[in-house]
Amino acid sequence: MKYLIILEPTDTGFSAYSPDLDGCVAAGDDREETIALMREAIAFHLEGMAAEGLPIPMPYSEAALVDVAA
């Protein structure tokens, strides 16, 4: 499955979360590290949900960029 992650720059690197997976977050020194850590966090999150017998949420979020006059 492919889950959308949102990357946000911070004062010390990047943080990320997935809108489809409440509480699933990661932070790293740079964009690439944060993406890798988020991949691991999602796998761990889903494993935990499965172990508890919880349903695995299907990915539903999507991203779009819009142009606006500034």
N, C-alpha and C positions, 0 to 999 in steps of 0.2 A: 504494500500500500504506500501511497505517497501522501504525506501530511504537509500542509503549508506551515512554514515557520516564518516568524517575523523577526528580523534582525534590527537591533537598535544600537547605534554607537553610544558609548559611555565615556566618562573621563579616563577610564583605564583600559578600554578595549571595546568589546561588544557584549550584548546580552541578547537572548532569544527566547521565544516562547511559541507554542502552537495553540492557536485559537480552538482547535478541535480536542485538545487534551488538557483539561483544567489542571493547573499545578505543575505542568511539565515545562521546566525552564533550564537554561544553561547560560554560562558566561565564560568568555575566554579573552585572551590577549589580542586576538585579531579575528577577522571575519572567518577565515578558513578553520581555525581552531574551534570557534564557536559553532560552526556548522557541524564539525565532526563530533563535538561534545553533545550537541542537540540530537544527532543521529543515535548516539549511545543512550541518551536520556529517554528518547522515545521508545527504543527497544526495551529498556529497563521498565519504563512505565507500563507498557503493554504486557510484559511478562508478569508484573505484579498484579495487574488487573485480571489476567487469565488465572493466576494462582489463587486469587480470591473468588473466582467464579463469576466475575463481573463481565458484562458484555463489552466487547471491543468496539469502540465507536468508529463508524465509517468516516473517512475524511469527507468534509462537506464545504469547508471554507475555500475561497478563491481570492485572488488579488487582482486589482485593476488600478492602473494609473490614470488620472484625469488631468487634463490641462485646464488651468484657470488663469484669468487675467490678473496680474499682480499690480 
